[in-house]
Amino acid sequence: MAKNDTLNGKLVTLFGGSGFLGNYVAQSLLKRGARLRIASRHPEKAYKLKPLANLGQIQFVNCDITHGDSIRAALYGADAAINLVGAFGGDQMKLMGQAPGKIAQIAMEYGLEAFVHISAIGANTESPATYAQAKAQGETEVLAAFSKATIIRPSVIFAADDDFVNMFAQLIQMLPALPVFGPKARLQPVFADDVAEAIAVVVCDPAQHGGKTYELGGPEILTMMELHQRIADTQGRDPNLIAMPDFASAMFASLPLTPMSREQWALLKAGNVASGDFPGFAKLGIEPRPLGLFLDRWMVRFRNHGRFGLNGNIAAS
């Protein structure tokens, strides 16, 4: 590691560390020698990280970020903090708009060296989606309370255990015909390990990265239709992918008990591509990896006959 790429002995509080991205961020921090405090409403979901840490290197605390006392307990004695909390349900303005500012305020009071807030590409107070509005408000309130905080805006994050690529993979595996909502919507999928690495780099050097916003998009831009087709190809399947017009997609999203809400449709329609107004991976010395580097291996379990599918050839592992 480079001289400024270590967190030896530093205590980092990871809010929302029991979630999907938290698993990857925790590993990037642990390998740099950080001591971790996983703060979550369900910290037990992160117990799988225990074998990756040295004795005493990781601790777990129950935390509700909507309560100041809970935040204070999670931040007490910490050197740095990272807020990963995000939600598509519940009171989004409270969780992602207001609570981050309170975390940042207490972090400033306690004199933390670094505070990193994970927002999202597309954060915008003018968005029709509450999620994007809340993310934008969260950024504003964080910077108002902790001016040297770093804002990270990732695009759609993929990994072997994500709920994005895997959801489409399961549908393509099961259905001979599949509607594609927002077929022309543009995405810039980004690998979870690369996002985690970027967060760790920022935490290691707050003097360099504090007060800045980074947009993290992967090395390629795909439409929703192209994404579906790639997944189908790597499964060795040829489903009928039906491009749905916007009016039909909006109608579907308005129905109860559907897998896509009106809010998610609004976000999908807007796309998820870096604006170019902020620095990205290059400024952090990271070369992001494309989805295609992993997709063939990850889709093995969705193929007919598993790794012995695709004309009887053993797929790459």
BELJOFEN-V941473 format. One line per field, one symbol per residue. phi: phi as a letter, one per 20 degrees, with the letter a starting at -180 (. if undefined). burial: # if it has 9 or more other C-alpha atoms within 8 Angstrom, else .. A space follows every 50 residues. Layout:
phi: ???
burial: ???
This chain:
phi: .fgedccgnfededfmfeegfggffgfffffenfedcedbfcfffdfffg fedfgneccccfbdfecgffffffegnfebbcddfbbecmeffffdeegg fffffffffemffbcddedagngafeffeggffffffggfffffecfefd dddeefedafdfddfffffffffedfcbfdelgefdccgcfgffffffff gfffcffedfnddcdddffcdceffffgffffffemdcfeedfefgffff fffeffmefcefffffffffnbcgfnecfcggfdmddfdeggfdggffeg feefmlfeelmnefffd
burial: ....###..##########.##########.#########..#..#..#. ..#...##.######..#.###.##..########.#....######### ########.#.#.########.###.#.###############.###### ########...#...#.######...##.####.################ ######..###########.#####.###.#######.#.#.##....## .##.......########..####....###..#.#.####...###.## .##..#####....#..
